[in-house]
Amino acid sequence: MQSDLSKVKGESTVERQGKVFWHATMSLDGFIADPQDRVDWVFAYKAPNPAADEAIRTTGAVLIGRRTYDMGVSKGGKVYGGRWSGPQFVITHNPPDPSDDPEVTFISEGIGAAVARGLKAAEGKNLLVIGADVVRQCVEAGLVGEILIHVAPILLGDGVRLFSRPGMELVKLERTELSEAGQITNMRFRLAKGSA
């Protein structure tokens, strides 16, 4: 995958390569949306969060699942609440007519090709992956470079799980950072070597 990454010079002279980045907010009991796919509870926690700000700043493109797109973005929802804009690739088995939004492209290729396309469009920044199935495919393929999870102090009791892979082997992670922002706990991870 490294050969597919684009390079870009940042403000310093150090070159940076983008990575596949999984970023989500979950309830303490492990849900990213309620049973009706609503995520409005996330916006109740508005304290400044440098970890979230960095995630937005370093995102160059988005790879999103069709269901997640249909539930949010297609209905006027914006990635990062409108604080980010750029190329978005919606992975689907049944691409509709082209989007009216020039930043949205529907694709039907396999996850490896979709990730390579997204990383190229990100031009050295990170490729944000959104949607439970897209994330699962990226994890299974060993493509996820970093995970940032914000844990909100709320119990939803039911809904869309952060990650679900019934019958599959454990995926081991290494925590690389732990911080707080108001009532939110930030946890950053990478996949442990040989895990997927």
trRosetta pair geometry for C-beta under 8 A, 3 or more apart (Angstrom, degrees):
i j d omega theta_ij theta_ji phi_ij phi_ji
1 4 5.6 -60 -165 34 51 112
1 5 7.0 60 143 -38 74 95
1 115 7.3 -32 -135 118 119 127
1 116 7.5 -138 -138 -85 76 85
1 119 7.9 127 -179 -21 95 167
1 143 6.3 149 -95 -127 157 81
2 5 5.7 -45 -159 9 42 117
2 17 7.4 12 -147 174 77 160
4 115 7.8 83 110 113 150 85
4 116 4.3 -84 -163 -132 148 94
4 119 5.7 86 127 77 100 139
4 120 7.0 -77 175 -55 85 90
5 17 4.4 47 146 -165 142 111
5 18 5.9 -173 -151 53 101 73
5 19 7.8 -8 -113 -79 133 49
5 119 5.5 -77 -109 167 59 133
5 124 7.7 82 167 -108 87 48
6 17 7.6 158 78 -136 37 71
6 18 6.8 20 55 16 80 112
6 119 6.6 167 6 145 87 80
6 120 5.7 106 -37 -130 119 46
6 122 7.0 173 42 76 118 74
6 123 5.3 -65 104 -134 148 33
6 124 5.0 -89 106 -53 90 65
7 15 4.9 0 -170 -177 118 121
7 16 7.2 142 -154 67 68 40
7 17 5.9 -42 -98 -86 72 76
7 124 5.4 45 178 -103 18 111
8 15 7.3 145 70 -154 28 75
8 16 6.1 -33 66 62 78 89
8 18 8.0 42 13 -35 111 96
8 123 5.6 69 -65 147 133 78
8 124 2.7 -159 2 43 105 166
8 125 7.0 -14 32 -37 146 66
9 13 6.9 -23 -154 -142 112 39
9 14 8.0 141 -144 77 68 33
9 15 5.9 -53 -93 -101 63 69
9 16 7.8 124 -124 15 20 84
10 14 6.4 -12 40 71 112 79
10 15 7.8 156 1 -126 83 24
10 16 5.3 55 -35 -7 114 127
15 124 7.9 -101 -174 -142 78 127
16 124 5.7 92 88 173 85 104
16 125 7.9 32 113 -90 121 44
17 124 6.5 -91 -121 -143 32 68
18 58 7.9 161 -121 168 84 90
18 60 5.9 -75 -102 22 147 132
18 119 5.6 177 87 -147 120 84
18 122 4.7 122 -143 112 175 133
18 123 7.8 88 -27 76 137 28
18 124 5.4 148 -30 166 98 21
18 125 4.9 39 -95 98 120 21
18 126 4.8 -177 -157 -82 92 32
18 127 6.1 92 148 -18 125 76
19 126 5.5 -21 56 -119 63 89
19 127 7.4 -122 109 30 29 79
19 145 3.0 -88 -180 65 124 157
19 146 5.7 78 104 3 138 101
20 115 5.9 -22 -88 -149 128 120
20 119 7.3 -62 -65 -73 78 108
20 126 7.4 135 -112 -166 9 84
20 127 5.2 -29 -107 70 59 105
20 129 6.0 23 -174 -24 94 120
20 138 5.8 -162 163 -166 145 133
20 143 4.9 42 17 141 165 89
20 144 5.1 -104 103 -114 112 40
20 145 5.1 127 48 3 67 90
20 146 7.8 164 86 29 52 64
21 55 7.1 173 157 -145 139 91
21 58 7.6 119 -56 106 167 109
21 59 7.0 -121 65 -97 141 83
21 126 4.1 24 -12 175 134 133
21 127 6.5 155 20 72 82 45
21 128 5.3 -40 78 -97 101 55
21 129 7.0 165 74 10 45 78
21 144 7.8 110 -99 -154 15 76
21 145 6.6 -39 -71 62 60 95
21 146 5.3 -10 -116 68 76 96
21 147 7.8 163 -163 -89 53 31
21 148 7.2 4 -176 7 98 103
22 128 7.9 121 -100 -157 25 58
22 129 5.4 -33 -91 61 73 103
22 135 5.4 87 -125 -132 124 109
22 138 7.1 172 -66 88 114 139
22 139 7.8 14 -51 -63 155 97
22 144 5.4 -12 -15 -139 117 124
22 146 7.3 -168 32 98 70 49
22 147 4.6 -15 70 -112 105 78
22 148 7.4 172 91 28 56 59
23 55 5.0 116 -121 -161 155 143
23 128 6.0 -47 25 -139 114 103
23 147 7.6 176 -75 -159 44 47
23 148 4.7 3 -114 62 83 101
23 149 7.8 -169 -148 -75 42 40
24 32 5.2 -42 -179 -119 128 128
24 130 8.0 138 -82 -122 93 72
24 148 7.9 153 25 89 49 63
24 149 5.9 -9 68 -117 80 73
24 150 7.4 -141 109 30 41 77
24 162 6.3 156 100 -137 147 91
25 32 6.9 121 78 -136 52 78
25 39 7.7 111 68 -166 110 112
25 42 4.8 111 84 -131 146 115
25 149 7.5 134 -107 -167 28 58
25 150 4.2 -26 -109 69 81 107
25 151 7.8 177 -159 -78 64 16
25 152 5.8 50 174 -30 106 112
25 184 7.6 -56 -132 -135 110 123
26 30 5.9 -7 169 -145 132 28
26 31 6.2 150 -158 71 86 28
26 32 5.1 -53 -98 -79 81 69
26 149 6.0 -18 13 -166 110 108
26 150 7.4 152 21 77 60 55
26 151 6.1 -26 71 -110 83 61
26 152 7.0 -165 91 18 31 87
26 162 4.7 -19 -95 -77 146 118
27 30 6.7 -39 72 31 79 23
27 31 4.7 5 29 52 115 85
27 32 7.9 -147 2 -70 77 26
27 41 7.6 12 -79 109 105 142
27 151 7.8 35 158 -159 13 67
27 152 5.8 -47 -106 66 47 98
27 154 4.9 -80 -131 86 97 83
27 155 6.1 119 167 -118 123 23
27 156 4.4 -171 -15 -10 169 102
27 159 7.8 93 11 44 133 139
28 151 6.1 72 -93 -180 60 104
28 152 7.1 -108 -36 82 72 52
28 153 6.3 34 -45 -130 121 38
28 154 6.5 166 2 61 93 34
28 155 5.8 -47 58 -79 105 70
29 155 4.9 67 -16 -140 123 77
29 156 6.2 -142 58 39 115 72
29 157 6.7 51 75 -66 161 30
30 161 5.9 -2 139 -143 102 78
30 162 5.3 -99 -171 2 74 108
31 34 7.0 73 142 -89 139 39
31 156 4.4 -84 57 55 142 140
31 158 7.2 69 -86 120 153 16
31 159 3.9 79 -164 68 138 117
31 160 6.0 107 -160 64 85 49
31 161 6.2 -64 -105 -98 61 36
31 162 7.0 -139 -110 -37 13 73
32 39 7.1 -16 154 -106 67 112
32 132 7.6 175 46 -71 137 98
32 159 7.4 -158 54 125 44 119
32 160 5.3 -58 60 95 84 102
32 161 7.3 34 7 131 90 17
32 162 5.3 115 -38 -93 105 59
33 36 8.0 -117 156 76 101 45
33 37 4.9 5 157 -147 143 41
33 38 6.2 143 -166 60 89 31
33 39 5.1 -59 -106 -68 84 86
33 159 5.2 -163 96 175 53 119
33 160 4.1 25 50 29 98 119
34 37 7.2 -66 65 8 62 10
34 38 4.8 -12 39 54 111 89
34 39 7.7 -172 3 -73 79 40
34 41 7.1 100 -41 -3 113 127
34 156 5.5 -146 -102 -159 76 125
34 158 7.3 54 -163 88 64 71
34 159 4.4 -97 -142 -99 22 127
34 160 7.9 7 43 8 12 82
35 158 5.1 10 -59 117 109 107
35 159 5.1 -107 -52 -94 49 61
37 71 4.8 -89 152 -158 147 143
37 159 7.9 149 -80 -158 33 93
37 160 6.6 53 -108 -28 65 130
38 41 7.4 89 122 -7 96 89
39 42 4.9 -1 165 -2 89 122
39 43 8.0 90 127 -17 77 89
39 72 7.7 -1 21 -95 124 130
40 43 6.0 -52 -168 27 53 110
40 44 8.0 69 140 -34 67 89
41 44 5.8 -32 -168 0 50 119
41 152 7.1 141 133 122 100 159
41 154 5.9 -144 167 105 132 171
41 156 7.4 -179 45 -87 166 106
42 45 7.0 -70 179 32 45 99
42 152 6.6 -136 -118 -53 58 153
43 46 7.0 29 180 -70 61 92
43 81 7.4 116 -99 -94 115 138
44 152 7.8 92 63 -161 101 134
44 154 7.9 87 59 -53 137 142
45 152 5.7 -149 -18 -124 148 105
45 182 6.2 168 -169 93 91 132
45 183 5.6 -117 -127 65 114 104
45 184 5.2 112 159 -52 144 107
46 182 7.8 47 71 0 38 171
47 181 5.2 172 101 152 112 81
47 182 2.6 156 3 -36 158 134
47 183 7.0 139 1 15 133 69
47 184 6.8 -162 53 13 112 104
48 53 7.6 0 -172 -36 82 128
48 181 6.6 -118 98 -163 48 113
48 182 7.8 125 42 -29 48 108
49 52 4.0 50 98 16 117 112
49 53 6.5 165 91 -15 61 85
49 150 7.2 10 -166 -112 157 135
49 181 3.7 88 -108 151 82 170
49 182 7.5 -74 -70 16 91 99
49 184 6.1 -18 -99 70 133 143
49 186 7.0 144 -166 -62 111 127
50 53 5.3 -54 -142 38 36 115
50 54 6.2 38 158 -22 68 103
50 179 7.9 -52 61 128 102 154
50 181 7.0 -173 19 -91 66 126
51 54 6.0 -54 -151 34 28 110
51 55 6.6 33 149 -22 61 105
51 148 6.2 180 165 -162 112 130
51 150 7.4 159 92 -81 127 99
51 177 7.7 168 -111 120 124 136
51 179 6.1 162 -45 65 128 129
51 181 6.7 -135 22 -30 101 134
51 186 4.3 117 26 -143 167 158
51 188 7.2 -145 -147 -55 127 112
52 55 5.5 -51 -150 32 35 116
52 56 6.6 34 153 -17 66 103
52 150 6.8 8 -69 -62 109 140
52 181 7.4 -103 1 43 107 170
52 186 7.8 -132 -38 -100 77 126
53 56 5.9 -55 -152 36 32 110
53 57 6.3 30 152 -18 66 110
54 57 5.6 -57 -144 40 33 112
54 58 6.0 14 163 -6 69 114
55 58 6.4 -69 -141 45 23 98
55 59 6.5 33 157 -38 62 106
55 126 7.9 -67 -154 62 61 150
55 128 7.7 85 174 -99 96 119
55 148 5.7 -133 -85 64 130 158
56 59 6.0 -51 -150 15 29 115
56 80 5.1 110 -110 -143 109 159
56 83 5.4 -27 -149 116 149 116
56 84 5.1 -145 -155 -61 89 115
58 125 5.5 177 178 -157 53 94
58 126 5.0 50 133 4 94 114
59 62 6.9 25 178 -67 122 84
59 79 7.9 -144 132 147 155 131
59 80 7.6 175 37 -32 154 139
59 84 5.7 9 75 -149 130 151
59 86 7.2 178 124 40 89 142
59 122 7.6 -92 179 -135 47 111
59 125 6.1 68 147 148 11 123
59 126 5.4 -55 -103 72 49 96
59 127 7.9 85 -149 -121 73 13
59 128 4.7 -1 -131 -32 120 120
60 86 6.3 -137 178 163 38 160
60 87 7.8 6 143 41 68 98
60 121 7.0 166 131 113 98 65
60 122 2.9 105 87 -162 120 75
60 123 5.5 -155 -168 45 142 73
60 124 6.8 128 -64 65 161 50
60 125 2.7 139 -41 65 111 114
60 126 6.2 143 11 50 86 39
60 127 6.9 -46 62 -73 89 54
61 86 5.8 -117 -93 128 51 117
61 87 4.5 -20 -122 76 101 98
61 88 7.1 179 -168 -82 71 35
61 89 7.0 32 166 -4 113 100
61 118 4.8 -172 110 -168 129 77
61 119 7.5 -144 50 -78 129 18
61 121 4.2 89 -86 97 153 105
61 122 4.0 -109 10 -71 101 79
61 125 7.4 136 0 80 69 103
61 127 5.3 -18 74 -116 92 77
61 128 7.3 -166 96 26 41 76
62 79 5.6 -125 -63 -108 161 156
62 86 7.1 126 -6 81 91 95
62 87 7.3 -176 29 102 69 55
62 88 4.5 -10 65 -117 108 79
62 89 7.0 -177 93 28 57 65
62 118 7.4 -100 91 -148 13 122
62 127 7.3 153 -102 -167 20 63
62 128 4.7 -26 -110 69 76 100
62 129 7.7 154 -162 -89 61 25
62 130 6.2 -2 -170 5 108 115
63 89 5.0 -17 -110 69 67 104
63 91 6.4 29 -176 -25 93 114
63 114 5.9 108 -140 147 131 107
63 115 6.5 -46 -48 -95 166 58
63 118 4.5 -59 -56 -79 108 159
63 127 5.9 30 -8 169 106 109
63 128 7.3 180 27 87 65 49
63 129 5.0 -18 69 -108 100 73
63 130 7.3 166 86 26 50 69
63 134 6.0 -176 126 -176 97 140
64 68 5.4 -122 -178 86 96 118
64 69 5.1 114 122 -63 122 95
64 73 6.8 62 132 -7 167 146
64 88 6.1 -2 7 -173 120 102
64 89 7.1 156 24 80 70 50
64 90 5.4 -31 76 -105 93 67
64 91 7.3 177 80 13 38 79
64 129 7.7 168 -81 -159 42 45
64 130 4.5 -10 -111 67 84 104
64 131 5.4 111 -167 -21 58 121
64 134 6.7 -147 -161 -3 19 164
65 68 4.6 85 64 13 90 106
65 69 6.7 -152 95 -9 44 89
65 90 7.5 31 144 -157 11 70
65 91 6.1 -42 -110 60 48 93
65 92 7.9 111 -171 -74 52 71
65 130 7.0 -127 12 104 78 64
65 131 2.7 -178 13 161 110 159
65 132 7.1 -47 8 43 159 53
65 133 5.0 107 -114 55 146 98
65 134 4.3 -149 -56 -22 93 109
66 69 5.4 -55 -146 37 32 115
66 70 6.1 30 157 -19 67 106
66 90 5.7 88 -92 170 63 102
66 91 6.7 -105 -35 85 83 49
66 92 3.8 84 -69 -94 132 104
66 93 7.8 -88 -6 17 152 65
66 94 7.9 74 -133 53 166 77
66 106 7.9 50 -100 -135 100 101
66 131 7.9 83 24 -138 36 158
67 70 5.8 -55 -146 38 30 109
67 71 6.2 24 156 -16 65 111
67 131 6.5 129 61 -146 86 115
67 133 7.3 88 24 10 121 123
68 71 5.8 -59 -144 40 29 109
68 72 6.2 -20 170 21 65 113
68 73 7.6 49 128 0 74 103
68 130 5.6 -164 133 132 157 95
68 131 3.7 -128 -6 -92 139 96
68 132 7.7 152 -57 5 116 68
68 134 7.7 -75 13 9 135 121
69 72 6.9 -91 -144 55 19 78
69 73 4.9 -46 -147 46 63 116
69 74 5.6 70 150 -27 77 101
69 90 4.6 20 -61 -126 162 124
69 92 8.0 -74 37 -57 139 119
69 104 8.0 119 -148 -148 129 127
69 131 7.6 -25 -23 -73 73 134
70 74 5.3 -12 -121 27 38 138
70 75 7.9 58 170 -26 41 97
71 74 8.0 81 28 37 21 98
71 75 7.3 -53 157 7 24 125
72 75 6.3 -95 -162 41 16 99
72 77 3.6 -61 175 58 81 154
73 77 5.2 -81 -79 75 34 90
73 78 7.1 83 -122 -100 74 26
73 79 7.0 10 -97 -47 114 77
73 88 7.2 -172 -157 162 161 161
73 90 7.9 -147 70 -85 143 122
73 104 7.4 151 144 -100 134 134
74 77 8.0 8 35 34 37 90
78 81 5.9 47 77 173 99 13
78 82 3.8 64 85 -68 157 66
78 83 7.9 133 120 10 120 49
78 84 7.8 163 154 57 99 66
78 85 7.8 -44 -164 -83 114 81
79 82 7.9 118 61 -66 47 25
79 84 5.2 -64 105 75 103 108
79 85 7.6 144 54 -93 108 40
79 88 6.9 -174 -34 -91 139 128
79 128 7.4 125 -165 86 131 148
79 130 7.5 -141 -120 -29 101 158
80 83 4.3 -85 129 55 111 94
80 84 4.2 69 39 9 134 108
82 85 7.8 5 -160 -57 52 93
85 103 6.4 -98 -178 -101 87 167
86 103 6.4 140 126 -152 16 124
86 121 7.9 139 157 145 102 104
86 122 7.9 67 148 -114 141 60
87 103 5.7 -144 -103 -163 35 76
87 105 7.1 -7 -165 7 93 112
87 118 7.6 -176 110 -136 113 65
87 121 4.2 -88 79 165 156 135
87 122 7.6 -123 57 -68 114 52
88 101 7.9 3 46 115 121 128
88 103 5.5 58 13 136 92 91
88 104 4.9 -22 74 -103 108 66
88 105 7.2 163 86 24 54 67
89 105 5.3 -24 -109 72 67 95
89 106 7.9 131 -163 -112 57 16
89 107 5.3 -6 -170 7 104 125
89 114 6.3 172 132 -165 139 93
89 117 6.4 114 -96 105 162 116
89 118 5.3 -116 22 -83 137 97
89 121 7.3 149 -37 26 116 154
90 99 8.0 106 12 -46 133 135
90 104 6.3 20 -15 -169 114 97
90 105 7.1 -179 21 87 76 41
90 106 4.9 -34 70 -106 103 65
90 107 7.0 149 71 22 48 71
91 107 5.7 -33 -103 75 61 89
91 108 7.3 125 -160 -104 62 31
91 109 7.7 -84 -130 56 97 61
91 111 7.5 38 -147 -99 162 64
91 114 5.2 15 -93 -135 123 158
91 134 5.9 129 43 -100 131 112
92 95 5.6 135 78 -77 113 56
92 96 7.9 -4 96 -9 159 74
92 106 5.7 -33 34 -162 121 102
92 107 7.4 123 30 68 70 40
92 108 6.1 -54 82 -91 58 79
93 108 6.1 86 -130 -139 27 105
94 108 7.7 91 -37 -99 14 126
95 106 3.9 139 -138 127 99 126
95 107 7.1 50 -85 -65 127 6
95 108 5.4 -103 -31 -41 107 110
96 99 7.9 81 80 -68 106 67
96 106 6.3 153 39 -47 66 169
98 105 7.9 -23 -139 -124 86 58
98 106 7.3 -151 -114 20 46 105
99 102 7.8 -160 94 -62 97 19
99 104 3.9 -16 61 86 167 115
99 105 7.3 -117 20 -78 117 27
99 106 6.8 136 -29 -26 100 96
101 104 4.3 57 83 10 110 110
107 114 5.7 152 104 -113 137 97
107 117 6.9 162 -114 77 167 160
109 113 4.0 -81 148 89 133 128
109 114 5.2 170 79 -56 96 80
109 117 7.3 107 53 -11 143 138
110 113 5.2 85 59 17 78 102
110 114 6.8 -144 97 -8 35 94
111 114 5.5 -57 -141 39 31 113
111 115 6.1 32 160 -20 67 106
111 134 7.5 159 -121 -147 106 65
111 137 4.2 -160 -88 146 152 125
111 138 6.3 -153 -178 -73 128 59
111 141 5.6 -169 102 -22 131 153
111 143 7.2 -154 143 1 110 153
112 115 6.0 -56 -149 35 26 108
112 116 6.4 26 154 -17 62 107
112 141 6.3 -159 -71 -165 84 150
112 143 7.3 -167 -105 -76 63 137
113 116 5.6 -53 -146 37 33 113
113 117 6.3 35 154 -20 65 106
114 117 5.7 -55 -150 36 30 112
114 118 6.3 29 153 -18 64 108
115 118 5.6 -55 -146 39 32 111
115 119 6.2 32 157 -19 67 106
115 127 6.5 135 -153 106 71 160
115 138 6.7 125 -82 -113 132 100
115 141 7.9 -165 -8 94 150 146
115 143 5.3 -74 -128 -173 170 150
116 119 5.9 -53 -145 36 29 110
116 120 6.5 32 154 -21 62 105
117 120 5.8 -55 -152 33 30 112
117 121 6.5 25 152 -15 64 107
118 121 5.7 -57 -149 39 33 109
118 122 6.3 38 152 -28 66 106
118 127 4.2 91 129 -139 114 132
119 122 5.4 -51 -146 30 33 117
119 127 5.0 -74 -77 -36 63 133
120 123 7.7 30 163 -64 38 52
121 127 8.0 88 63 -102 89 102
122 125 4.6 -124 171 68 96 77
122 126 6.3 -116 -169 87 148 16
122 127 5.0 -115 -42 -69 147 75
126 145 7.9 -136 -131 62 100 126
126 146 7.7 -64 -128 48 136 119
129 134 5.3 -156 -173 127 102 111
129 135 5.4 141 124 -88 118 69
129 138 5.3 -54 -125 -14 173 160
129 144 7.3 -91 28 -102 142 93
130 134 6.8 31 75 65 35 137
130 135 7.6 -9 -145 -50 10 102
131 134 4.2 65 75 17 106 111
131 135 6.4 178 82 -13 51 88
132 135 5.9 -60 -146 38 25 111
132 136 6.3 27 157 -21 63 108
132 160 6.2 -133 -49 -179 137 112
132 161 7.2 85 -125 72 134 72
132 163 7.3 172 -145 -110 86 40
132 164 6.8 12 -174 30 126 95
133 136 5.6 -51 -145 35 32 113
133 137 6.4 32 156 -18 65 104
134 137 5.9 -55 -150 36 30 110
134 138 6.4 29 153 -17 64 107
135 138 5.7 -58 -149 38 31 110
135 139 6.3 31 154 -19 67 106
135 144 7.6 43 -158 -81 72 131
135 163 6.8 -106 118 -105 126 89
136 139 5.8 -56 -147 36 30 110
136 140 6.2 28 156 -18 65 109
136 163 6.9 144 -85 -150 83 80
136 164 7.3 -43 -86 67 131 57
136 165 5.9 160 -141 -81 112 100
137 140 5.8 -56 -145 39 29 111
137 141 6.2 19 158 -10 64 112
138 141 5.9 -63 -145 44 28 105
138 143 4.5 -92 -160 67 78 111
138 144 5.1 95 134 -55 108 88
139 142 7.7 34 178 -71 32 29
139 143 7.7 -86 -60 44 19 75
139 144 5.4 -3 -89 -6 62 132
139 163 7.3 49 -17 -143 165 128
139 165 7.7 -110 89 -58 133 145
139 171 6.0 -11 174 -125 121 161
139 191 7.3 159 -143 -87 77 131
139 196 6.2 -179 160 -144 61 79
140 165 7.5 162 -70 -126 105 138
140 168 7.6 -79 -102 -152 105 155
140 196 6.0 112 -153 166 24 93
141 196 7.0 -93 72 179 14 139
142 191 6.8 -157 -141 103 67 163
142 196 4.0 -69 -74 -71 82 162
144 147 6.4 28 164 -58 130 92
144 191 5.8 109 79 -30 99 120
145 190 6.8 -31 168 -131 45 99
146 176 7.9 -61 -134 34 97 143
146 188 6.7 -13 -173 -169 102 96
146 189 7.3 150 -161 81 55 47
146 190 5.7 -38 -102 -91 60 81
147 173 7.0 -55 39 -135 138 135
147 188 6.9 156 84 -157 57 48
147 189 4.4 -13 60 61 108 95
147 190 7.1 172 15 -85 83 30
147 191 7.9 93 -15 -47 114 70
148 186 6.8 -16 -168 -165 92 96
148 187 7.5 159 -153 83 46 46
148 188 5.1 -12 -102 -104 75 80
148 189 8.0 -177 -74 23 34 67
149 162 7.2 25 -126 -148 129 141
149 186 7.5 152 83 -155 47 47
149 187 5.0 -15 63 63 94 96
149 188 7.9 179 23 -81 65 34
149 189 7.4 13 4 5 105 109
150 181 7.9 -44 -133 44 114 117
150 184 4.9 -14 -170 -172 106 121
150 185 7.2 146 -160 74 52 45
150 186 5.6 -23 -102 -98 71 68
150 187 8.0 173 -85 21 26 70
151 184 6.9 145 66 -162 49 63
151 185 4.4 -14 53 60 105 100
151 186 8.0 -159 15 -72 76 21
151 187 6.8 39 -17 -2 108 112
152 183 7.3 48 -150 116 62 101
152 184 6.1 -27 -94 -107 61 82
153 183 5.1 -84 10 169 123 112
153 184 7.9 -126 -12 -85 84 41
156 159 5.0 -24 135 -2 140 132
161 164 4.5 91 73 -48 138 107
163 171 8.0 -85 153 44 150 137
165 168 4.1 -47 144 37 109 133
165 171 7.5 71 38 -18 151 119
170 195 7.6 -54 115 -145 74 111
171 191 6.8 -59 178 -131 101 99
171 195 5.2 111 -158 163 58 109
171 196 6.3 37 -123 -114 101 26
172 191 7.5 93 83 -167 58 63
172 192 3.9 -30 106 28 102 137
172 195 4.2 -135 45 -96 80 152
173 189 4.2 1 178 -175 125 136
173 190 6.9 150 -158 75 77 30
173 191 6.2 -62 -107 -110 66 38
173 192 6.0 -150 -107 -25 9 89
173 195 7.4 -131 -61 99 42 157
174 189 6.3 144 72 -157 42 77
174 190 5.5 -18 58 60 96 82
174 191 7.7 33 14 120 84 11
174 192 5.1 116 -33 -84 94 78
175 178 6.4 21 168 -51 128 99
175 187 6.2 -59 -133 -168 109 97
175 188 7.0 103 -162 77 65 53
175 189 5.4 -47 -100 -95 49 81
176 188 4.9 -63 67 106 92 100
176 189 6.3 150 7 -113 87 24
176 190 5.9 50 -31 -6 129 97
177 186 7.1 -24 119 120 103 102
177 187 7.3 162 88 -155 66 35
177 188 3.8 24 47 38 103 119
178 185 7.4 -13 -165 -177 84 96
178 186 7.1 157 -155 87 36 67
178 187 5.8 3 -107 -108 73 71
178 188 7.7 -137 -60 24 41 75
179 185 7.7 160 87 -160 38 54
179 186 4.6 -9 64 58 85 114
180 184 6.9 149 -160 84 59 55
180 185 5.7 -31 -103 -106 75 59
180 186 6.9 -165 -83 14 21 84
181 184 4.8 -14 66 65 87 107
181 186 6.3 53 -3 -28 104 114
191 195 5.1 -153 179 78 93 103
191 196 6.4 30 -172 -72 147 83
192 195 4.4 63 65 -2 85 134
